[in-house]
Amino acid sequence: MEFFETFSSVFMILCSAFGIICSVIFMCVMAVRRQCRTMTNYLTLNTIIAGLITNMTCLCQGFYQIKNDSNDRLCAFRGFLLHAGCGMLFHTLFIQALYRLFVNVYSTKQYLQSTRFIIIIVTLQWLISIFFGFPAFLLGDITYDEGSRICQVK
């Protein structure tokens, strides 16, 4: 059983590292290539940043799983980041779908496609995503699970 737990932790670290590398490559391409700077790609960049945060949290969690450390001081914070990061990831996908709706269905309403409106929606999405995990964090609902050796919401 110990082999399987260690293997799953190493696999989680490798997948998270691969996700981080892909995120950094995408961000570098967006920074260098001027023709890639479209609203759709900016919304994809929003998702990439949320994925980067989630992958970095999973990477740290994998290292703590291999270390086989029980509940430490940062357990609740890592659980909060994991909870909020997954929320961010799903919320960014919602924003992309919302933008596609504005472009395809409400194409005559140009203000829904404006950069200012999209920035407001993305800002609201990040605020909602950050505060998404606060109730669980403040109420102490993020605990260390002995079985899976991970910090998560009860």
C-alpha positions as CSV (number, residue, x, y, z in Angstrom):
1,M,0.0,0.0,0.0
2,E,2.9,2.4,0.7
3,F,4.2,1.9,-2.8
4,F,0.9,2.9,-4.3
5,E,0.6,6.0,-2.1
6,T,4.2,7.1,-3.0
7,F,3.6,6.4,-6.7
8,S,0.4,8.4,-6.7
9,S,2.2,11.3,-5.0
10,V,5.1,11.2,-7.6
11,F,2.5,11.0,-10.4
12,M,0.8,14.0,-9.0
13,I,4.1,15.9,-8.8
14,L,4.9,15.0,-12.4
15,C,1.5,16.0,-13.8
16,S,1.6,19.3,-11.8
17,A,5.1,20.0,-13.1
18,F,4.0,19.3,-16.7
19,G,1.0,21.6,-16.2
20,I,3.3,24.4,-14.8
21,I,5.7,24.0,-17.8
22,C,2.8,24.2,-20.3
23,S,1.3,27.3,-18.5
24,V,4.7,29.1,-18.6
25,I,5.2,28.3,-22.3
26,F,1.7,29.6,-23.1
27,M,2.3,32.8,-21.2
28,C,5.7,33.3,-22.9
29,V,4.1,32.9,-26.3
30,M,1.4,35.4,-25.4
31,A,4.1,37.9,-24.2
32,V,6.2,37.5,-27.4
33,R,3.8,37.0,-30.2
34,R,1.8,40.2,-30.8
35,Q,-0.7,38.6,-33.2
36,C,-1.8,36.2,-30.4
37,R,-3.3,39.0,-28.4
38,T,-7.0,38.5,-29.0
39,M,-9.8,38.6,-26.5
40,T,-10.3,34.8,-26.8
41,N,-6.6,34.3,-26.1
42,Y,-6.7,36.7,-23.1
43,L,-9.6,34.7,-21.7
44,T,-7.5,31.5,-22.3
45,L,-4.6,33.2,-20.5
46,N,-7.0,33.8,-17.6
47,T,-7.7,30.1,-17.4
48,I,-4.0,29.3,-17.8
49,I,-3.2,31.5,-14.8
50,A,-5.9,29.7,-12.7
51,G,-4.4,26.4,-13.8
52,L,-0.9,27.5,-12.9
53,I,-2.1,28.4,-9.4
54,T,-3.9,25.0,-9.0
55,N,-0.9,23.1,-10.4
56,M,1.5,24.9,-8.1
57,T,-0.7,24.0,-5.1
58,C,-0.9,20.4,-6.2
59,L,2.8,20.3,-6.6
60,C,3.3,21.5,-3.1
61,Q,0.7,19.1,-1.8
62,G,2.5,16.2,-3.6
63,F,5.8,17.1,-1.9
64,Y,4.0,17.1,1.5
65,Q,2.4,13.7,0.7
66,I,5.8,12.2,0.0
67,K,7.3,13.7,3.1
68,N,4.4,11.9,4.9
69,D,4.1,14.8,7.2
70,S,0.9,14.9,9.2
71,N,-1.0,18.1,9.9
72,D,1.4,21.0,9.6
73,R,0.9,24.8,10.0
74,L,0.3,25.3,6.3
75,C,-2.1,22.5,5.8
76,A,-5.3,24.7,6.0
77,F,-3.7,27.3,3.7
78,R,-2.8,24.7,1.1
79,G,-6.3,23.3,1.3
80,F,-7.7,26.8,0.9
81,L,-5.5,27.4,-2.2
82,L,-6.5,24.0,-3.7
83,H,-10.2,24.7,-3.0
84,A,-10.0,28.3,-4.4
85,G,-7.8,27.3,-7.3
86,C,-10.2,24.7,-8.5
87,G,-13.0,27.2,-8.1
88,M,-11.0,29.7,-10.1
89,L,-10.4,27.2,-12.9
90,F,-14.1,26.4,-13.3
91,H,-15.1,30.0,-13.0
92,T,-12.6,31.0,-15.8
93,L,-14.2,28.3,-18.0
94,F,-17.6,29.9,-17.3
95,I,-16.2,33.3,-18.4
96,Q,-15.0,31.8,-21.7
97,A,-18.4,30.3,-22.3
98,L,-20.1,33.6,-21.4
99,Y,-17.9,35.4,-23.9
100,R,-18.7,32.9,-26.6
101,L,-22.4,33.5,-25.9
102,F,-21.9,37.3,-26.2
103,V,-20.1,36.9,-29.5
104,N,-22.4,34.3,-31.1
105,V,-25.9,34.9,-29.7
106,Y,-25.8,38.6,-28.7
107,S,-23.5,39.8,-31.5
108,T,-25.5,43.0,-32.0
109,K,-24.9,44.2,-28.5
110,Q,-21.3,45.4,-28.8
111,Y,-21.0,46.5,-25.3
112,L,-21.1,42.9,-24.1
113,Q,-18.0,42.2,-26.2
114,S,-16.1,45.3,-25.2
115,T,-12.8,45.0,-23.4
116,R,-14.0,47.1,-20.5
117,F,-17.0,44.8,-19.9
118,I,-14.9,41.7,-20.1
119,I,-12.3,43.1,-17.7
120,I,-15.1,43.9,-15.2
121,I,-16.5,40.3,-15.5
122,V,-13.0,38.8,-15.1
123,T,-12.3,41.0,-12.1
124,L,-15.6,39.9,-10.5
125,Q,-14.7,36.3,-11.3
126,W,-11.4,36.5,-9.5
127,L,-12.9,38.2,-6.5
128,I,-15.6,35.6,-6.3
129,S,-13.0,32.8,-6.7
130,I,-10.7,34.2,-4.1
131,F,-13.5,34.5,-1.6
132,F,-14.9,31.1,-2.6
133,G,-12.8,29.2,-0.1
134,F,-12.8,31.8,2.7
135,P,-15.8,30.5,4.7
136,A,-14.2,27.0,4.9
137,F,-10.8,28.5,5.8
138,L,-12.2,30.8,8.5
139,L,-14.5,28.2,10.0
140,G,-11.7,25.6,10.2
141,D,-13.4,23.2,7.8
142,I,-10.2,22.5,5.9
143,T,-8.5,19.6,7.7
144,Y,-5.9,17.0,7.1
145,D,-7.2,13.7,5.8
146,E,-5.1,10.8,7.1
147,G,-6.4,8.3,4.5
148,S,-5.4,10.4,1.4
149,R,-2.7,12.5,3.2
150,I,-4.2,15.7,1.8
151,C,-5.5,18.9,3.2
152,Q,-9.1,19.4,2.0
153,V,-12.5,20.6,2.9
154,K,-14.4,18.2,5.1
